[in-house]
Amino acid sequence: MTTTLSTSRTGDAPRLQRDQVLASVRRVQAWVEERHYQGYDPGDGLTSFLRPLTFGTLLGERILQQAIWKAPFNVRPLVGVRPQESTKGRGFMAWGYVLLHRASGDPEAEARARACLAWLDQARERGHAGHCWGNHFDFSARSGRMKAHTPTIVWSGLIGQACLEAYQEWHDPAHLDMADSICRWILTLPREETDRGTCLSYTGDELCSVHNSNLLGAALLARTAQYRPNAAYRELARAAVDYSCSRQLADGAWWYGEEPQYHWIDNFHTGYNLDSIRRYVDATNDASFQPHLDRGYEYFKTVFFEPSGCPRYYHNRTFPVDIQCAAQAIDTFCLFADRDPDALPMALKVAAWTLTHFQAPSGYFYYRKYPVLTARTPYFHWGQATMFKALTHLLTRLRAA
């Protein structure tokens, strides 16, 4: 079942009404809150009671994890995978509540944002140089195993941005303290030092260089240094941005990472890269990376979307159509709406397509569409929290338009 949306049109772009966006926000918000911020995650398959059948092998664990992850329907209740907390999901919800307060002045949104950030403060991984967060489950990938509670720069960097948004909104020093503490942890991460820049590692356990995590760390360092001047933050942020920008492909794209096993180009990681470089440039007034940002944004806008507004997953094929790509696309276009007159119409077009094809009657968002079926598994951080944050971002832009 799909949601029918009434739209007006500006040029060829469907234009949602603000009340339609707000209604969608309220529906997914209610769905998440009714479940007390717990849910499934794409990579949670190793919490199944079937794990002993993998005999502790990496290949066996990957097969089990992928079978549960990529099943066309939600098999988790059948194999003992239960809904869990998600620190990244809670971070996106906190960010979305801040934006909802900014767009509407809703006092309940402020209370919920503060509660989510307080929960995150208590849920941080202990024994590290600063605040940081990771998965609540073991995860096995081509590159090896990641144990539960291994902090990552992706989760920690995005939560840090939520802290800074809250600080901007309410000027509570506790929120800035959390962002600063995350930066102190980032300074301890392994780094790939090169002739053109430095790449921050995905985790602290071993060196793992990929562009989106590197840039997410750089963006938080640079933005935090606006409020807590710190030369080490600024210098490392610039070196990290230099690493990724110097490795941008000629057409404006980025590989996920430079190692051959990471040579793919996808929608939402490109969005992460663009958002992070934009935040770095805005925080530092360093214009030297602006040409890279412009070229990357033009690539993103022209390559990753069907005329309907459907977000493509990869640069060279559309399927699977993934809710994370939709959410990140709305978010990125909203971030660039003050510079590109096409950005807000594009955000609205992607949002209109997504609300029509991906939001369930009960309020949650489906996971993926394939050519002949839709995977309707209700992931928490991957679909609900990311869309909540993206749609509240859109509300702030519609208010300013």
Helices and strands as residue ranges (DSSP letters): E 8-10, E 13-15, H 18-34, E 38-39, G 45-47, G 51-54, H 58-69, H 76-79, E 84-85, H 87-104, H 107-123, E 139-141, E 144-146, H 153-170, H 173-186, E 191-194, E 197-200, H 211-227, H 231-246, G 260-262, H 267-284, G 287-289, H 290-303, E 321-322, H 323-335, H 343-357, E 368-369, E 374-375, I 380-385, H 386-400
